[in-house]
Amino acid sequence: MGKMSTRKLVLLAMMVALTAVATIIIQIPAIVLNGYMNFGDTFLMFTGMLLGPTAGFVAGAFGSSLADIITGYAIYAPITFVVKGLEGFVCGWIYKKQNQKYAILATLTAGVLMALGYFIGESFLFTPAGAVASIVGNLLQGVTNAFLAVLLNRSLSGILKKVIAL
């Protein structure tokens, strides 16, 4: 991330908070494993695209695991920290590497990585059979948030980049 301007640091803090709030406020209960679908991934992916891979990691790791702790899913917080952090990082890394042409590739890859990461984590936390049961919901969350993040990026990144540059 290197040296970060005050404006970028404030924006990153806001994105961590938005990731947590979007995870907490809108929760669609899952059928298995007492989990839920949420829209926090939209903001952590957007952060990766807007501010880069390291910022995407910070938003995903801290915003999402904080939401787990606040909402009573603290058992997931260590898995979430790693998985959502990597999701934000990979999204930002692919987006920057591909010269920003392939935002949907960056977000979909990150969303699928999230589902795979939770499968691995839940295999240890529960059982592989239990983890299999959550794959569809996690993939749905990843794909849905991927598209929302691309729309958000197309809508707001130009404005926010101008604000950062002031």
Secondary structure as a PSIPRED ss2 file (coil, helix, strand):
# PSIPRED VFORMAT (PSIPRED V4.0)

   1 M C   1.000  0.000  0.000
   2 G C   1.000  0.000  0.000
   3 K C   1.000  0.000  0.000
   4 M C   1.000  0.000  0.000
   5 S C   1.000  0.000  0.000
   6 T H   0.000  1.000  0.000
   7 R H   0.000  1.000  0.000
   8 K H   0.000  1.000  0.000
   9 L H   0.000  1.000  0.000
  10 V H   0.000  1.000  0.000
  11 L H   0.000  1.000  0.000
  12 L H   0.000  1.000  0.000
  13 A H   0.000  1.000  0.000
  14 M H   0.000  1.000  0.000
  15 M H   0.000  1.000  0.000
  16 V H   0.000  1.000  0.000
  17 A H   0.000  1.000  0.000
  18 L H   0.000  1.000  0.000
  19 T H   0.000  1.000  0.000
  20 A H   0.000  1.000  0.000
  21 V H   0.000  1.000  0.000
  22 A H   0.000  1.000  0.000
  23 T H   0.000  1.000  0.000
  24 I H   0.000  1.000  0.000
  25 I H   0.000  1.000  0.000
  26 I C   1.000  0.000  0.000
  27 Q C   1.000  0.000  0.000
  28 I E   0.000  0.000  1.000
  29 P E   0.000  0.000  1.000
  30 A C   1.000  0.000  0.000
  31 I C   1.000  0.000  0.000
  32 V C   1.000  0.000  0.000
  33 L C   1.000  0.000  0.000
  34 N C   1.000  0.000  0.000
  35 G C   1.000  0.000  0.000
  36 Y E   0.000  0.000  1.000
  37 M E   0.000  0.000  1.000
  38 N C   1.000  0.000  0.000
  39 F C   1.000  0.000  0.000
  40 G H   0.000  1.000  0.000
  41 D H   0.000  1.000  0.000
  42 T H   0.000  1.000  0.000
  43 F H   0.000  1.000  0.000
  44 L H   0.000  1.000  0.000
  45 M H   0.000  1.000  0.000
  46 F H   0.000  1.000  0.000
  47 T H   0.000  1.000  0.000
  48 G H   0.000  1.000  0.000
  49 M H   0.000  1.000  0.000
  50 L H   0.000  1.000  0.000
  51 L H   0.000  1.000  0.000
  52 G C   1.000  0.000  0.000
  53 P H   0.000  1.000  0.000
  54 T H   0.000  1.000  0.000
  55 A H   0.000  1.000  0.000
  56 G H   0.000  1.000  0.000
  57 F H   0.000  1.000  0.000
  58 V H   0.000  1.000  0.000
  59 A H   0.000  1.000  0.000
  60 G H   0.000  1.000  0.000
  61 A H   0.000  1.000  0.000
  62 F H   0.000  1.000  0.000
  63 G H   0.000  1.000  0.000
  64 S H   0.000  1.000  0.000
  65 S H   0.000  1.000  0.000
  66 L H   0.000  1.000  0.000
  67 A H   0.000  1.000  0.000
  68 D H   0.000  1.000  0.000
  69 I H   0.000  1.000  0.000
  70 I H   0.000  1.000  0.000
  71 T C   1.000  0.000  0.000
  72 G C   1.000  0.000  0.000
  73 Y C   1.000  0.000  0.000
  74 A H   0.000  1.000  0.000
  75 I H   0.000  1.000  0.000
  76 Y H   0.000  1.000  0.000
  77 A H   0.000  1.000  0.000
  78 P H   0.000  1.000  0.000
  79 I H   0.000  1.000  0.000
  80 T H   0.000  1.000  0.000
  81 F H   0.000  1.000  0.000
  82 V H   0.000  1.000  0.000
  83 V H   0.000  1.000  0.000
  84 K H   0.000  1.000  0.000
  85 G H   0.000  1.000  0.000
  86 L H   0.000  1.000  0.000
  87 E H   0.000  1.000  0.000
  88 G H   0.000  1.000  0.000
  89 F H   0.000  1.000  0.000
  90 V H   0.000  1.000  0.000
  91 C H   0.000  1.000  0.000
  92 G H   0.000  1.000  0.000
  93 W H   0.000  1.000  0.000
  94 I H   0.000  1.000  0.000
  95 Y H   0.000  1.000  0.000
  96 K H   0.000  1.000  0.000
  97 K H   0.000  1.000  0.000
  98 Q C   1.000  0.000  0.000
  99 N C   1.000  0.000  0.000
 100 Q C   1.000  0.000  0.000
 101 K C   1.000  0.000  0.000
 102 Y C   1.000  0.000  0.000
 103 A H   0.000  1.000  0.000
 104 I H   0.000  1.000  0.000
 105 L H   0.000  1.000  0.000
 106 A H   0.000  1.000  0.000
 107 T H   0.000  1.000  0.000
 108 L H   0.000  1.000  0.000
 109 T H   0.000  1.000  0.000
 110 A H   0.000  1.000  0.000
 111 G H   0.000  1.000  0.000
 112 V H   0.000  1.000  0.000
 113 L H   0.000  1.000  0.000
 114 M H   0.000  1.000  0.000
 115 A H   0.000  1.000  0.000
 116 L H   0.000  1.000  0.000
 117 G H   0.000  1.000  0.000
 118 Y H   0.000  1.000  0.000
 119 F H   0.000  1.000  0.000
 120 I H   0.000  1.000  0.000
 121 G H   0.000  1.000  0.000
 122 E H   0.000  1.000  0.000
 123 S H   0.000  1.000  0.000
 124 F H   0.000  1.000  0.000
 125 L H   0.000  1.000  0.000
 126 F C   1.000  0.000  0.000
 127 T C   1.000  0.000  0.000
 128 P H   0.000  1.000  0.000
 129 A H   0.000  1.000  0.000
 130 G H   0.000  1.000  0.000
 131 A H   0.000  1.000  0.000
 132 V H   0.000  1.000  0.000
 133 A H   0.000  1.000  0.000
 134 S C   1.000  0.000  0.000
 135 I H   0.000  1.000  0.000
 136 V H   0.000  1.000  0.000
 137 G H   0.000  1.000  0.000
 138 N H   0.000  1.000  0.000
 139 L H   0.000  1.000  0.000
 140 L H   0.000  1.000  0.000
 141 Q H   0.000  1.000  0.000
 142 G H   0.000  1.000  0.000
 143 V H   0.000  1.000  0.000
 144 T H   0.000  1.000  0.000
 145 N H   0.000  1.000  0.000
 146 A H   0.000  1.000  0.000
 147 F H   0.000  1.000  0.000
 148 L H   0.000  1.000  0.000
 149 A H   0.000  1.000  0.000
 150 V H   0.000  1.000  0.000
 151 L H   0.000  1.000  0.000
 152 L H   0.000  1.000  0.000
 153 N H   0.000  1.000  0.000
 154 R H   0.000  1.000  0.000
 155 S H   0.000  1.000  0.000
 156 L H   0.000  1.000  0.000
 157 S H   0.000  1.000  0.000
 158 G H   0.000  1.000  0.000
 159 I H   0.000  1.000  0.000
 160 L H   0.000  1.000  0.000
 161 K H   0.000  1.000  0.000
 162 K H   0.000  1.000  0.000
 163 V H   0.000  1.000  0.000
 164 I H   0.000  1.000  0.000
 165 A H   0.000  1.000  0.000
 166 L C   1.000  0.000  0.000
